[in-house]
């Protein structure tokens, strides 16, 4: 059972890079579901040890691995492809260049962000026109992994927060056993929800 949050960076790195994680996290399926184009720039916010960022770098032109923990990002940078750039961010600001990314990705990170509406405003400045935000978060119920239910975010509440921040839900995916998968875009990019 994952303790949340782990006591140290080293402990947290072990949790993030646990070989058993692939079984339930389905990283290949997640990467394929993002439908990345070779020219895309991706920002993995809360990238930690680069579990997803390193994988994205195989499919995108550039990947920003963004985290507030410089030690975790050092692990992410080790042996990473040359198109992976680490960004030590602030808790309230991802510190990404304006209009620089096509896809912003969050995996089990939103429940750590204190003022999410303000964060979404900061983060949205980094999106290029037509950019997307993809969120993976644990379902708000008891699960064999992840934080306790009281720390988790309700899926509908996350959708409502993003809508309030000027995004619309474009797509939901249901292939992950413990997490919901939501994709958001700006209302200008009117596409039906699937």
Secondary structure, 3 states (H helix, E strand, C coil): CCCCCCCCHHHHHHHHCCCCHHHHHCHHHHHHHHCCCCCCEEEEECCCCCCCHHHHCCCCCEEEEEECCHHHHHHHHCCCCCCEEEEECECCECCCCCCCEEEEEEECCHHHCCCHHHHHHHHHCCEEEEEEEEEEEECCCCCCCCCCHHHCCCHHHHHHHHHHCCEEEEEEECCCCCEEEEEEEECCCCCCCC
